[in-house]
C-alpha cells in the first residue's frame, strides 16, 4: 500500500499577541484612562474655588481704586493708624452723608471720611467738618487677610519716605498707602495688592 502523504500547505504569518501581552496592554490602558479621569475630576472640583479667588482679587482691585481716588482728593489726614484713616475732603454729594450728587459748578461741603477696618472688612463713614456723623456706614473693602491695611509718609521707618507707621510731631501725613492681602488665585498663600496716593494739597503745593 502506498502511504498517503499529507501535503503541507504554506500558511500566512501566524504571529500575534499572547494572552499575557493582551492583559498587560489592557491593564496599562485602564491605568492611563483612570489617571486622566482623576485629573479631570480634580480640575472640575478646583475650578469653582479658583474662580472665586480670581473674583475676589478683581473685587479688591476695584475697591482699592475707589479708596485711593478718595485719598487723592483729600486735603488733610485727621487720623492715621494701621487700621483706620480719617480724611478731610470734599465729597461728590450736596451734603455730607447725603445721596444727591452735586453739580460740578456748585461748591461741595467739606466732610470727614473715615475708613475703619475690623476683621475682614473695612467700613466707610462720613461726618460733617465739625465731626458729627451722618448717613450710614457702608462696607468699602472686603476679604482682608491682614491686620495692617494703611501706611503713611512721613513714617517712623529709617527712611521716612518709606510707607509705614505715621511719624508724630511733624504734621499730618502727606501720603497714604493701602495694602490689601487676599487669597492668591494662582495657588496657596496670600496675594498682596498695594496702592496709594499723595493728598491733593501736597500735590498742588
C-alpha positions in Angstrom: 0.0 0.0 0.0 1.2 3.4 -0.7 1.3 5.8 2.1 -0.7 8.9 1.8 1.5 11.9 2.3 -0.1 15.0 3.7 0.6 17.9 1.6 1.8 20.8 3.7 0.0 24.0 2.6 2.1 27.1 3.4 0.1 29.4 5.8 0.4 33.1 6.3 2.1 34.9 9.2 0.8 33.4 12.4 2.5 36.0 14.7 0.1 37.8 17.2 -0.3 38.8 20.9 -0.3 36.3 23.6 -2.8 36.4 26.4 -0.3 37.8 28.9 0.6 40.7 26.5 -3.1 41.5 26.0 -3.7 41.5 29.7 -0.7 43.9 30.3 -1.9 46.2 27.5 -5.4 46.3 28.9 -4.1 47.0 32.4 -1.9 49.9 31.1 -4.9 51.3 29.3 -7.0 51.2 32.4 -4.3 52.9 34.4 -3.9 55.7 31.8 -7.6 56.3 31.5 -8.0 56.3 35.3 -5.3 58.8 35.8 -6.8 61.1 33.1 -10.2 60.9 34.7 -8.8 61.6 38.1 -7.0 64.8 36.8 -10.2 65.9 35.0 -12.4 65.4 38.1 -9.8 67.3 40.3 -9.7 70.2 37.8 -13.5 70.4 37.8 -13.7 70.4 41.6 -11.0 73.0 41.9 -12.4 75.4 39.3 -15.1 77.0 41.4 -12.6 77.8 44.1 -10.1 79.3 41.6 -12.9 81.3 40.0 -13.9 82.6 43.4 -10.3 83.6 44.3 -9.9 85.4 41.0 -13.2 87.2 41.5 -12.0 88.3 45.0 -8.8 89.8 43.5 -10.8 91.7 40.9 -13.2 93.0 43.5 -10.2 94.0 45.7 -8.6 95.9 42.9 -11.8 97.8 42.2 -12.4 98.6 45.8 -8.8 99.7 46.2 -9.1 102.1 43.3 -12.1 103.8 44.8 -10.3 104.3 48.2 -7.2 105.6 46.6 -9.2 108.0 44.4 -10.8 109.5 47.5 -7.4 109.7 49.3 -6.1 111.7 46.3 -8.9 114.2 46.7 -8.4 114.7 50.4 -6.8 117.9 51.8 -5.7 116.6 55.2 -5.3 113.3 57.2 -7.0 113.8 60.6 -6.3 110.3 62.0 -3.8 107.7 60.9 -3.4 104.2 62.3 -2.7 100.8 60.5 -6.5 100.0 60.6 -8.1 103.4 60.4 -7.7 106.6 58.5 -9.8 109.8 58.7 -9.6 112.2 55.8 -10.8 115.8 55.4 -12.2 116.0 51.9 -14.9 117.3 49.7 -17.3 114.5 48.6 -19.3 114.3 45.4 -22.6 114.9 47.2 -24.5 118.1 48.1 -24.3 117.3 51.8 -22.1 115.1 54.0 -23.6 111.7 54.1 -26.2 112.6 51.5 -27.2 110.8 48.4 -27.8 113.6 46.0 -24.9 114.2 43.6 -23.6 117.7 43.4 -23.3 119.8 40.3 -19.7 120.5 39.2 -20.4 124.2 39.3 -21.5 124.1 43.0 -19.1 124.3 45.9 -19.4 121.0 47.7 -19.2 120.7 51.5 -16.0 119.7 53.3 -16.6 116.4 55.1 -14.7 113.9 57.3 -14.5 110.5 55.7 -13.3 107.6 57.9 -12.2 104.2 56.8 -12.2 101.8 59.7 -11.0 98.1 59.3 -12.2 95.4 61.7 -11.7 91.7 60.9 -12.1 91.0 57.2 -13.9 94.2 56.3 -13.3 98.0 56.2 -16.3 100.4 56.5 -16.6 103.9 55.2 -18.5 106.5 57.1 -19.0 110.3 56.7 -19.3 113.1 59.2 -19.6 116.8 59.0 -16.5 119.0 59.2 -17.2 119.5 62.9 -17.2 115.8 63.5 -21.0 114.9 63.6 -21.5 111.5 62.0 -24.2 111.5 59.3 -25.5 108.8 56.9 -24.9 105.1 57.3 -21.6 103.4 57.3 -21.0 101.2 54.3 -18.6 98.3 53.6 -15.7 99.7 51.4 -13.2 96.8 51.5 -13.9 93.1 51.9 -11.9 89.8 52.2 -9.0 91.4 54.1 -6.4 88.9 55.4 -4.1 91.3 57.2 -4.3 93.5 60.4 -2.3 96.3 58.9 -4.1 98.0 56.0 -2.9 101.6 55.9 0.6 103.1 55.9 1.8 106.7 55.8 4.6 109.1 54.7 6.4 110.6 56.5 6.8 107.4 58.6 8.8 106.1 61.5 10.9 104.0 59.2 14.6 104.6 58.9 13.8 106.2 55.6 10.9 108.5 56.4 9.9 108.4 52.7 9.1 104.7 53.0 5.5 104.0 53.8 4.9 102.8 57.4 3.6 103.9 60.8 2.9 107.7 60.8 5.6 109.9 62.3 4.2 112.2 65.1 5.3 115.8 65.7 5.9 116.6 62.1 2.4 117.4 60.9 -0.1 115.1 59.3 0.9 112.5 56.7 1.0 113.7 53.1 0.8 110.2 51.5 -1.5 107.3 52.4 -0.8 103.8 51.2 -3.3 100.9 51.2 -2.2 97.2 51.3 -4.9 94.5 50.7 -4.0 90.9 51.4 -6.3 88.5 49.6 -6.2 84.8 48.7 -3.8 84.0 45.9 -5.8 82.8 42.9 -2.7 81.0 41.4 -2.1 78.8 44.4 -1.9 78.6 48.2 -0.9 81.6 50.2 -1.8 85.3 50.3 -1.5 87.9 47.5 -0.9 91.5 48.5 -2.3 94.3 46.3 -0.9 97.7 47.1 -1.6 101.3 46.0 -1.6 104.7 47.5 -1.8 108.5 46.7 -0.5 111.8 47.8 -3.0 114.2 49.2 -4.3 116.9 46.8 -3.0 119.8 48.9 0.5 118.3 48.8 0.3 117.8 45.1 -0.8 121.3 44.4 1.7 122.7 46.8 
